[in-house]
Amino acid sequence: VATGVDKLKPGITGWAQVNGRDEISIEKKAELEQEYLHRRSILLDIEILIKTFTNSLFGKGITH
């Protein structure tokens, strides 16, 4: 069953990465990517970039 997630191109960050990364299951990552597909917008992309910067700065979501 195609969910649309297969149409996303890989990048340096994403909705799943900024919302848990290593701390969430594969299933939750797929749910978050599906959510991204439904909510896609420039504002959401800006939110992802801001969260990427702050998460990187504070090491949030990294378990190893």
C-alpha positions in Angstrom: 0.0 0.0 0.0 1.5 3.3 -1.1 1.3 6.0 1.6 3.0 8.8 -0.3 6.0 8.7 2.0 7.9 7.0 -0.9 7.5 10.2 -2.9 9.5 12.2 -0.3 13.0 13.0 -1.3 15.7 12.4 1.3 17.2 15.6 2.8 19.4 16.7 5.7 16.4 17.1 8.0 12.7 16.4 8.2 9.6 16.4 10.4 10.4 13.0 12.0 14.0 14.0 12.7 13.1 17.2 14.5 10.4 15.3 16.5 12.3 12.6 18.1 15.0 11.2 15.7 16.6 8.3 17.6 14.0 8.4 20.4 11.0 7.3 18.3 10.1 4.1 16.6 10.2 3.5 12.8 6.4 3.4 12.9 6.2 6.8 14.5 8.7 8.2 12.0 6.5 6.9 9.2 3.4 8.6 10.9 5.3 11.9 11.2 6.4 11.8 7.5 2.8 11.1 6.5 1.7 14.1 8.6 4.3 16.2 6.8 2.9 15.2 3.5 -0.6 16.4 4.6 0.7 19.6 6.2 3.4 20.6 3.7 3.9 24.4 3.6 6.7 26.9 3.6 5.9 27.7 7.2 6.2 24.1 8.2 9.6 23.9 6.4 10.7 27.0 8.3 9.6 25.4 11.5 11.6 22.3 10.6 14.7 24.4 9.9 14.4 26.3 13.2 13.9 23.0 15.1 16.9 21.5 13.3 19.1 24.3 14.5 17.9 24.3 18.1 17.9 20.5 18.3 21.5 20.4 17.0 22.6 23.1 19.3 21.2 21.3 22.4 21.7 17.7 21.2 18.0 16.9 21.5 16.8 13.6 20.1 20.2 11.9 20.0 20.4 8.8 22.2 23.9 7.5 21.3 
